[in-house]
Amino acid sequence: MVVAQQYRQLVKDRECERGFASIKKTFPLSFEGEGDKGGEVDKQSHNRVRKMSNWQELEHKYFMNAVERIPVTLVRGQGARVWDEDGREYLDFVGGWAVNSLGHCHPVVAEAVAEQAHTLIQASNQFYTIPQVRLAELLVQNSRLDKVFFCNSGAEANEGAVKLARRYGKLRLNGAYEVITTINSFHGRTLAMVAATGQPKFQQPYAPLPAGFINVE
Ligand SMILES: Cc1ncc(COP(=O)(O)O)c(C=O)c1O
């Protein structure tokens, strides 16, 4: 019963979100304020122009505070443009940290995602799946690389690279394992990548950190 009620609320919220998303009114491009991935958002300048919205208050209520966000709630995107809940239009120079290489909602991407979601949603890594093999082949044929390693985030990609390097060190370099990274770099939020990230403000709260990372100027 409780689940049914929660589900109905979720559907209501989604409809509300879609309502926001369908706001067609667009304002002149207006990127107000700036932020960076280290979380040094110029909040004051944002707050001068805009109060926290209900969605942002709700986020504070339910989300563990693991990242400092720019106070903008995005509801839809098209190519290189995105719109917030008030219908303001922005040019998206972030692209999900360069993840959305074809922009937002490219019709071919949207159709492929929808088609796969209707076909086979997830299979774990215990089984072969055809799209995964086809994508791996495509990547190898169009790069100078021999093999691919698929993962879910930048941090996991870096963890994979470090594990690969350590394996190589063990097999071919008398057990060499240290990885050198630079001060002020950013490599992700897993514990090992916090050690790789050369920024004390990300490291100190989680010490002791995994060994084997040297941060240099
Ligand atoms: C250079 C770099 N490496 C790694 C990461 C971590 O990626 P993810 O957030 O997908 O784990 C980021 C994310 O900002 C990054 O900018």
The ligand as a Gaussian input file, in Angstrom:
#p B3LYP/6-31G(d) Opt

LIG

0 1
 C       39.882000      14.222000     -15.316000
 C       38.802000      13.437000     -14.614000
 N       39.068000      12.180000     -14.271000
 C       38.126000      11.437000     -13.621000
 C       36.885000      11.963000     -13.305000
 C       35.871000      11.104000     -12.569000
 O       34.859000      10.744000     -13.397000
 P       33.460000      10.164000     -12.808000
 O       32.817000      11.312000     -12.094000
 O       32.726000       9.724000     -14.027000
 O       33.792000       9.023000     -11.886000
 C       36.585000      13.272000     -13.665000
 C       35.268000      13.854000     -13.306000
 O       35.093000      15.037000     -13.187000
 C       37.559000      14.044000     -14.327000
 O       37.298000      15.313000     -14.678000

